[in-house]
Amino acid sequence: MTLEPNRIPRPEDRVKDFRDKVALVTGAASGIGRETAMELAREGCHLVLADINEGGLQEVGREARALGRRALCVAGDIAEKSAVDTLACAFRPIVITRFGIVITDFAPS
């Protein structure tokens, strides 16, 4: 899928097969972020997880690994540039959609 400026994504643009894709989920230690991460893991995604709550982050990582997924946990506050730089270096190449979901074919080691 190629993103075009000022084009609203349509349902047919959605990724339908998440197996062996990688998703970056921020706020992954609790709430909506945690549920999003776990649903993506159940759908076959490998995960790069970010949150300031390192304990909760590691727990989500363990749960994702128990499902057979790879999970890279990056503790930090994404409001700080250094944390964003760390995430950017965690895996490449990435494709970013308009709604904060990152999907790529690269799996973190």
C-alpha positions as CSV (number, residue, x, y, z in Angstrom):
1,M,0.0,0.0,0.0
2,T,1.3,3.4,-0.9
3,L,0.1,6.3,1.2
4,E,-0.9,9.4,-0.7
5,P,-0.9,12.8,1.0
6,N,-4.4,14.0,2.1
7,R,-6.0,10.6,1.2
8,I,-8.2,9.0,3.9
9,P,-7.4,5.3,4.2
10,R,-10.2,3.0,3.0
11,P,-11.2,-0.4,4.4
12,E,-9.5,-2.2,1.5
13,D,-6.2,-0.5,2.5
14,R,-6.1,-2.4,5.7
15,V,-3.5,-5.1,6.3
16,K,-5.4,-8.4,6.4
17,D,-2.6,-10.8,7.3
18,F,-0.5,-9.8,10.3
19,R,1.6,-13.0,10.4
20,D,5.3,-12.2,10.7
21,K,4.7,-8.4,10.4
22,V,6.1,-6.2,13.2
23,A,4.0,-3.6,15.1
24,L,5.3,-0.8,17.2
25,V,3.0,-0.2,20.2
26,T,3.5,2.7,22.5
27,G,1.9,2.8,25.9
28,A,2.1,-1.0,25.8
29,A,2.3,-1.8,29.5
30,S,-1.4,-1.2,30.3
31,G,-4.8,-0.3,29.0
32,I,-5.5,0.1,25.3
33,G,-1.8,-0.2,24.4
34,R,-1.5,-3.5,26.2
35,E,-4.7,-4.9,24.6
36,T,-3.6,-3.7,21.2
37,A,-0.2,-5.4,21.6
38,M,-1.8,-8.6,22.7
39,E,-4.3,-8.7,20.0
40,L,-1.6,-8.0,17.4
41,A,0.4,-10.9,18.9
42,R,-2.6,-13.2,18.7
43,E,-2.9,-12.2,15.1
44,G,0.7,-13.2,14.4
45,C,2.6,-9.9,14.7
46,H,6.0,-9.6,16.3
47,L,6.2,-6.6,18.6
48,V,8.3,-3.6,19.5
49,L,6.8,-2.4,22.7
50,A,7.4,1.0,24.4
51,D,6.3,2.4,27.8
52,I,7.6,4.2,30.8
53,N,6.4,1.3,33.0
54,E,9.3,-1.2,32.6
55,G,7.7,-3.9,34.8
56,G,4.4,-3.9,32.9
57,L,6.3,-3.7,29.6
58,Q,8.3,-6.8,30.4
59,E,5.2,-8.6,31.4
60,V,3.5,-7.9,28.1
61,G,6.7,-8.9,26.3
62,R,6.6,-12.3,28.2
63,E,3.0,-12.8,27.3
64,A,3.6,-12.1,23.6
65,R,6.6,-14.5,23.6
66,A,4.4,-17.2,25.2
67,L,2.3,-16.9,22.1
68,G,5.4,-17.6,19.9
69,R,6.0,-14.0,18.9
70,R,9.2,-12.0,19.2
71,A,8.9,-9.0,21.4
72,L,11.4,-6.2,21.9
73,C,10.7,-4.0,25.0
74,V,12.0,-0.4,25.0
75,A,11.4,1.4,28.3
76,G,11.3,5.1,28.1
77,D,9.1,8.2,27.8
78,I,8.4,8.8,24.1
79,A,7.8,12.5,24.9
80,E,11.6,12.7,25.1
81,K,13.7,12.7,21.9
82,S,16.2,10.2,23.2
83,A,13.5,7.6,23.7
84,V,12.2,8.2,20.2
85,D,15.7,7.8,18.8
86,T,16.1,4.5,20.7
87,L,12.9,3.2,19.2
88,A,13.9,4.4,15.7
89,C,17.1,2.5,16.0
90,A,15.4,-0.7,17.4
91,F,14.3,-1.8,14.0
92,R,14.3,-0.8,10.3
93,P,12.8,-0.5,7.7
94,I,9.4,0.8,8.9
95,V,6.3,2.0,7.3
96,I,4.1,4.3,9.4
97,T,0.4,4.6,8.7
98,R,-1.6,7.6,9.6
99,F,-3.1,6.3,12.8
100,G,0.1,5.6,14.8
101,I,0.3,1.9,13.8
102,V,3.6,0.7,12.4
103,I,3.7,-2.4,10.3
104,T,6.9,-3.8,8.7
105,D,8.2,-7.1,7.3
106,F,11.3,-6.9,9.6
107,A,11.3,-9.0,12.8
108,P,13.4,-7.8,15.8
109,S,16.0,-10.3,16.8
